[in-house]
Amino acid sequence: MPLSPNFSASQNSGLPNVINLTDTSTGSDTSITKRRIYLLQANGQYLVPSGTTTNYIEWNITNVNTREPLSIQLNVLEKDAALSITVQWLTSSNVVIESKTTSYAFTAYSETFYYGLTQDQIANPLLVSATDWYENKMILRVEIDSANQAIIFASDIFSAQAALDRASYIIENSNYYF
């Protein structure tokens, strides 16, 4: 059965700087010997790990029958980001056999901060009585949800990044909001 390209991307709240990418393709093509990952940001720039001289990340295949390794961790995020991710499956001669592009909103930085607010609220229930505290918490939630909705509904990394930037602003200036 020929290769049907697919992949998934995720984050872990404990490592918000890392994107976990997993090759979930079905089928096989033994002419495919490597993959390339392109992480396109909303500003049109490609995101790559420090020290990378190309606009893509190499994802080598050590077993052509199983496409191993199936997962890779990319330490590339300094803040939340909306990305259009393209994975290419290539031959040893760099001929692209298959390609797939999917958009994602990586929100672990904001979600971690938001959970911290929830913990603060449990520790001090009177916080919700404070001027604007609860309202600002809800604004942060709306921005996170807006980013996710922009991706899910329209694969719109531009609107998603704008929402994430607004959430980051609240977090970076949290002493004024909370």
Secondary structure, DSSP 4 states (H G I P E B T S, - for coil): ---B--EEEEEETTEEEEEEEEE--BS--TT--EEEEEEEETTSPBP--TT--SSSEEEE-SBTTTTB--EEEEE--SS-EEEEEEEEEE-TT--EEEEEEEEEEE-HHHHHHHHHHHHHHHH-GGGGGSTTHHHHHHHHHHHHHHHHHHHHHH--HHHHHHHHHHHHHHHHTHHHH-
